[in-house]
């Protein structure tokens, strides 16, 4: 689709050509050298790929400018930072913490002087995704729920104008659909309620919108009891179909066309399922847990992050392994840059690496 149609599968085929072109780390050079290393949980991108966000076991989420590798924003949390996402323009970041809250910050303002908007779960927030217009936020949590929140700035009152051109408040407009009655009630009434809540039998580790945003795919499961990938109707919250795997499903996401779903799991496999039939149509066995799997923007490639210390890139059509990118420790996430020519990985050694053509 779009401007990516001209890319061929030969793009990643020469293994000797690719290596680390950028390395991003939290802290000062002295802290990086002497402080204990904390796992980099994940790394995400702004819509144009100009900014990346990171979440780490050091309880910090940061935003880096890709070109200069300069850290432009950093905020510490009460617990391990598990997830993060940037708005399309990179102007806001939402962070997911072990304490059960997602928090939204303005990137170009001092985090110490901000009161972030907080969105409540009851256990660690494991995944965050914004809708294409940045008006909705989809979260997943170990509390067995995926939730949608309205994060669009409220429309000004009729006849009112923003004073001095101030940026609109981050406070969401009232929910149009309250969640179903539940024994877990919000800890405080001032947290915005979700527009939609999707309940699971086990912890949810990933939640993503379909390209047309009419569906949601989630990945959940529990060790020794298997995992499941589910597809839901975004408007009604009705489960449409599900795909079972042999261990915890760790991630799931739609292809650019929306007709297939890729999934990773702790049964050491990455898979592609047909959305309509529910059939597995592709599969790749790995030496260890597969922690994430995601499509390239043109849909021709699949990248995986594996506990064996490698990120891999596969040709979706031929199933061939094109790249095997070695890391010092296990890889927690991998995602393609917007033009599909580079890959961003988060590693347990506290580093985020950008991989691409060398020379």
C-alpha positions as CSV (number, residue, x, y, z in Angstrom):
1,X,0.0,0.0,0.0
2,X,0.9,3.7,-0.4
3,X,4.5,4.7,-0.8
4,X,5.9,1.4,0.4
5,X,4.8,-0.6,-2.6
6,X,8.1,-0.3,-4.4
7,X,10.1,-2.1,-1.6
8,X,11.1,-5.6,-2.5
9,X,11.9,-8.6,-0.3
10,X,15.5,-8.2,-1.4
11,X,15.6,-5.2,1.1
12,X,16.8,-7.3,4.1
13,X,18.3,-10.3,2.2
14,X,22.0,-9.5,2.5
15,X,22.9,-10.5,6.0
16,X,26.4,-9.0,5.9
17,X,25.1,-5.5,5.0
18,X,23.1,-4.8,8.2
19,X,24.2,-3.8,11.7
20,X,23.6,-1.3,14.5
21,X,23.4,2.3,13.3
22,X,22.2,3.9,16.5
23,X,22.2,2.9,20.2
24,X,20.0,4.6,22.8
25,X,20.4,4.3,26.6
26,X,18.9,5.8,29.7
27,X,21.0,7.9,32.0
28,X,24.3,9.9,31.8
29,X,27.5,8.2,30.4
30,X,28.7,7.8,34.0
31,X,25.4,6.1,35.1
32,X,25.5,3.9,32.0
33,X,29.0,2.7,33.0
34,X,28.6,2.2,36.7
35,X,25.0,1.8,37.6
36,X,23.3,-1.7,37.5
37,X,21.8,-2.4,34.1
38,X,18.0,-2.6,34.0
39,X,16.1,-4.3,31.2
40,X,14.7,-2.1,28.4
41,X,11.1,-3.4,28.2
42,X,10.0,-1.8,25.0
43,X,10.6,0.9,22.4
44,X,8.0,2.7,20.3
45,X,7.8,5.3,17.5
46,X,6.1,8.5,16.6
47,X,4.1,8.3,13.3
48,X,6.8,9.8,11.2
49,X,9.6,7.9,12.9
50,X,11.4,11.1,14.0
51,X,11.0,10.2,17.7
52,X,11.3,7.1,19.8
53,X,10.0,6.3,23.3
54,X,11.5,3.8,25.7
55,X,10.3,2.1,28.9
56,X,12.6,0.3,31.3
57,X,13.1,-1.6,34.5
58,X,14.9,1.5,35.8
59,X,11.3,2.9,36.2
60,X,12.0,5.6,33.6
61,X,10.3,6.4,30.3
62,X,12.2,8.6,27.8
63,X,11.8,10.2,24.4
64,X,14.7,10.5,22.0
65,X,15.2,12.4,18.8
66,X,16.1,9.6,16.3
67,X,18.6,11.6,14.2
68,X,20.6,13.2,17.0
69,X,20.1,10.4,19.6
70,X,19.4,13.3,22.0
71,X,17.1,12.5,25.0
72,X,14.4,15.3,25.0
73,X,12.2,13.9,27.8
74,X,12.5,11.6,30.7
75,X,10.2,10.8,33.6
76,X,10.5,8.4,36.5
77,X,7.7,6.2,37.8
78,X,6.8,4.5,41.1
79,X,7.6,1.1,39.6
80,X,8.9,-0.7,36.6
81,X,7.9,1.1,33.3
82,X,6.4,-1.7,31.2
83,X,5.1,0.1,28.1
84,X,4.9,3.4,26.3
85,X,3.5,5.1,23.2
86,X,3.8,8.4,21.4
87,X,1.1,10.4,19.6
88,X,1.5,10.7,15.9
89,X,3.5,13.9,16.0
90,X,5.5,12.9,19.1
91,X,4.1,15.7,21.1
92,X,2.7,13.5,23.9
93,X,3.7,10.3,25.5
94,X,1.6,7.8,27.5
95,X,3.5,5.5,29.8
96,X,2.4,2.2,31.4
97,X,3.7,1.3,34.8
98,X,3.8,-1.7,37.1
99,X,1.6,0.3,39.6
100,X,-1.4,-0.2,37.4
101,X,-1.6,3.3,35.8
102,X,-1.1,4.7,32.4
103,X,0.0,8.4,32.5
104,X,0.0,11.0,29.7
105,X,2.6,13.7,29.5
106,X,3.4,16.6,27.2
107,X,6.9,15.9,25.8
108,X,8.2,19.5,25.5
109,X,7.2,20.4,29.1
110,X,9.2,19.6,32.3
111,X,7.7,16.4,33.8
112,X,8.3,17.7,37.3
113,X,5.9,20.6,36.7
114,X,3.2,18.5,35.1
115,X,0.2,16.7,36.6
116,X,-0.2,13.8,34.2
117,X,-3.6,12.5,33.2
118,X,-3.9,9.1,34.8
119,X,-5.8,6.1,33.4
120,X,-6.5,3.3,35.8
121,X,-5.9,-0.5,35.6
122,X,-5.5,-2.7,38.6
123,X,-2.2,-4.4,37.7
124,X,0.8,-3.6,35.4
125,X,-0.1,-1.8,32.1
126,X,1.6,-4.0,29.5
127,X,0.7,-2.3,26.2
128,X,-0.5,1.1,24.9
129,X,-1.6,2.2,21.5
130,X,-3.2,5.4,20.1
131,X,-5.8,5.5,17.4
132,X,-4.8,7.2,14.1
133,X,-6.2,10.5,15.1
134,X,-4.7,10.3,18.7
135,X,-8.2,10.6,20.1
136,X,-8.4,7.1,21.6
137,X,-6.0,5.1,23.7
138,X,-6.0,1.3,23.9
139,X,-4.4,-0.3,26.9
140,X,-3.7,-3.9,28.0
141,X,-3.0,-5.0,31.6
142,X,-2.1,-8.0,33.7
143,X,-5.5,-7.3,35.4
144,X,-7.1,-9.4,32.6
145,X,-8.5,-6.4,30.8
146,X,-8.0,-4.3,27.7
147,X,-9.5,-0.8,27.8
148,X,-10.2,2.0,25.5
149,X,-10.0,5.6,26.8
150,X,-11.0,8.9,25.2
151,X,-7.9,11.1,25.3
152,X,-9.0,13.7,22.8
153,X,-9.0,17.3,24.2
154,X,-12.5,18.4,25.0
155,X,-14.2,20.7,22.5
156,X,-14.4,24.3,23.7
157,X,-17.8,25.5,24.9
158,X,-19.8,27.2,22.2
159,X,-18.6,30.7,21.7
160,X,-15.6,30.2,23.9
161,X,-12.0,30.7,22.7
162,X,-8.8,29.3,24.1
163,X,-7.1,31.9,26.2
164,X,-3.8,33.2,24.9
165,X,-3.5,30.2,22.5
166,X,-3.0,27.8,25.4
167,X,-2.9,24.1,24.5
168,X,-6.2,22.4,25.3
169,X,-6.4,20.3,28.5
170,X,-5.4,16.6,28.3
171,X,-8.6,15.8,30.3
172,X,-10.8,13.4,28.2
173,X,-14.4,14.1,27.4
174,X,-17.0,12.1,29.3
175,X,-17.3,8.4,28.3
176,X,-20.2,7.6,26.0
177,X,-20.3,3.9,27.1
178,X,-19.5,3.0,30.7
179,X,-17.9,-0.4,31.4
180,X,-20.0,-3.3,32.5
181,X,-20.6,-3.6,36.3
182,X,-17.6,-5.2,37.9
183,X,-16.3,-6.0,41.4
184,X,-13.2,-4.0,40.6
185,X,-14.3,-0.4,40.9
186,X,-12.1,2.6,40.2
187,X,-10.0,3.4,43.2
188,X,-11.0,7.0,43.0
189,X,-13.9,8.6,41.2
190,X,-11.7,11.3,39.5
191,X,-10.1,8.8,37.1
192,X,-11.7,8.8,33.7
193,X,-13.8,5.7,33.0
194,X,-13.0,3.6,30.0
195,X,-15.2,3.8,26.9
196,X,-15.0,0.1,26.5
197,X,-13.6,-2.8,28.5
198,X,-12.6,-6.2,27.2
199,X,-12.4,-8.9,29.8
200,X,-10.1,-12.0,29.6
201,X,-9.5,-15.1,31.6
202,X,-5.8,-14.3,32.0
203,X,-3.4,-11.3,31.9
204,X,-3.4,-9.3,28.7
205,X,0.0,-8.5,27.2
206,X,-0.9,-6.8,24.0
207,X,-3.8,-4.9,22.4
208,X,-3.9,-3.3,18.9
209,X,-6.4,-1.6,16.6
210,X,-7.0,-2.9,13.1
211,X,-6.0,-0.6,10.3
212,X,-9.6,0.6,9.9
213,X,-10.0,0.7,13.7
214,X,-13.2,-1.3,13.6
215,X,-11.5,-4.3,15.4
216,X,-9.2,-4.9,18.2
217,X,-6.8,-7.9,18.6
218,X,-5.5,-9.0,22.1
219,X,-2.9,-11.5,23.3
220,X,-3.3,-13.1,26.7
221,X,-2.5,-16.2,28.6
222,X,-0.9,-17.8,31.6
223,X,2.1,-20.1,31.8
224,X,1.3,-23.8,31.6
225,X,-2.3,-23.1,30.8
226,X,-2.0,-21.9,27.2
227,X,-2.7,-18.6,25.5
228,X,-5.2,-17.1,23.2
229,X,-5.4,-14.4,20.6
230,X,-8.8,-12.8,20.4
231,X,-10.4,-10.4,17.9
232,X,-13.1,-8.0,19.1
233,X,-15.6,-5.6,17.6
234,X,-14.4,-2.2,18.7
235,X,-17.9,-0.6,19.0
236,X,-19.7,-3.4,20.8
237,X,-16.9,-5.2,22.6
238,X,-18.2,-8.5,21.2
239,X,-15.6,-11.2,20.7
240,X,-15.6,-12.2,17.0
241,X,-13.0,-15.0,16.9
242,X,-10.1,-16.4,18.7
243,X,-6.9,-18.4,18.0
244,X,-5.4,-20.7,20.7
245,X,-1.7,-21.2,21.2
246,X,0.2,-23.6,23.5
247,X,1.6,-21.1,26.0
248,X,1.1,-17.4,26.9
249,X,0.4,-15.2,23.8
250,X,2.8,-12.3,24.2
251,X,1.8,-10.0,21.3
252,X,-0.6,-9.7,18.4
253,X,-1.1,-7.2,15.6
254,X,-2.9,-6.8,12.3
255,X,-1.4,-6.8,8.9
256,X,-1.6,-3.5,6.9
257,X,-4.5,-5.0,5.0
258,X,-6.3,-6.1,8.1
259,X,-7.0,-9.6,6.8
260,X,-4.4,-11.5,8.8
261,X,-3.0,-11.3,12.4
262,X,0.5,-12.1,13.5
263,X,1.1,-13.4,17.0
264,X,4.0,-14.4,19.3
265,X,4.0,-16.7,22.2
266,X,6.0,-18.4,24.9
267,X,5.6,-21.7,23.0
268,X,8.6,-20.6,21.0
269,X,6.6,-19.8,17.9
270,X,5.4,-16.8,15.8
271,X,2.3,-17.3,13.7
272,X,0.1,-15.6,11.1
273,X,-3.7,-16.3,11.3
274,X,-6.4,-15.6,8.8
275,X,-8.9,-13.3,10.4
276,X,-12.0,-14.7,8.8
277,X,-11.3,-18.4,8.9
278,X,-9.2,-18.5,12.1
279,X,-6.7,-20.8,10.4
280,X,-3.0,-20.6,11.0
281,X,-1.4,-19.9,7.6
282,X,2.2,-19.3,8.5
283,X,4.4,-20.3,11.4
284,X,8.0,-19.9,12.5
285,X,9.6,-22.0,15.3
286,X,12.2,-20.2,17.5
287,X,14.8,-21.6,20.0
288,X,13.1,-19.8,22.9
289,X,10.2,-17.6,24.0
290,X,9.0,-15.2,21.3
291,X,8.1,-11.9,23.0
292,X,6.9,-9.8,20.1
293,X,6.0,-10.2,16.4
294,X,5.0,-7.4,14.1
295,X,4.5,-6.8,10.4
296,X,6.4,-4.2,8.3
297,X,4.3,-1.3,6.9
298,X,4.3,-2.9,3.4
299,X,3.2,-6.3,4.9
300,X,6.0,-8.2,3.2
301,X,8.2,-8.8,6.3
302,X,7.7,-10.1,9.8
303,X,10.1,-9.2,12.7
304,X,10.3,-11.1,15.9
305,X,12.0,-10.5,19.3
306,X,13.2,-13.7,20.9
307,X,14.5,-14.7,24.4
308,X,17.5,-16.4,22.7
309,X,19.1,-13.0,22.1
310,X,18.1,-12.5,18.5
311,X,15.7,-10.3,16.5
312,X,14.7,-12.0,13.3
313,X,13.2,-10.8,10.0
314,X,11.3,-13.2,7.8
315,X,9.8,-12.9,4.3
316,X,6.1,-13.5,4.9
317,X,5.4,-15.0,1.4
318,X,8.4,-17.4,1.2
319,X,8.8,-17.9,5.0
320,X,12.5,-17.5,4.6
321,X,14.6,-16.1,7.5
322,X,16.3,-13.0,6.0
323,X,18.1,-11.6,9.0
324,X,19.2,-12.8,12.5
325,X,20.3,-9.8,14.5
326,X,22.4,-10.8,17.5
327,X,22.1,-9.0,20.9
328,X,24.0,-9.3,24.2
329,X,20.9,-10.5,26.0
330,X,17.4,-11.5,25.2
331,X,15.3,-9.2,23.0
332,X,12.1,-7.8,24.5
333,X,10.6,-6.0,21.5
334,X,11.2,-5.3,17.8
335,X,9.4,-3.0,15.4
336,X,10.0,-1.7,11.9
337,X,10.7,2.0,11.3
338,X,8.0,3.6,9.1
339,X,10.0,3.2,5.8
340,X,10.7,-0.5,6.6
341,X,14.4,-0.1,5.9
342,X,15.4,-0.1,9.6
343,X,14.4,-2.0,12.7
344,X,14.2,-0.8,16.3
345,X,14.8,-3.3,19.1
346,X,14.7,-3.2,23.0
347,X,17.2,-5.5,24.8
348,X,17.5,-6.8,28.3
349,X,21.0,-5.2,28.5
350,X,19.4,-1.7,28.8
351,X,19.9,-0.7,25.2
352,X,17.6,0.2,22.4
353,X,19.2,-0.4,19.0
354,X,18.4,0.8,15.5
355,X,19.4,-1.7,12.9
356,X,19.9,-0.8,9.2
357,X,22.2,-0.9,6.2
358,X,25.9,-0.1,7.0
359,X,28.1,2.1,5.0
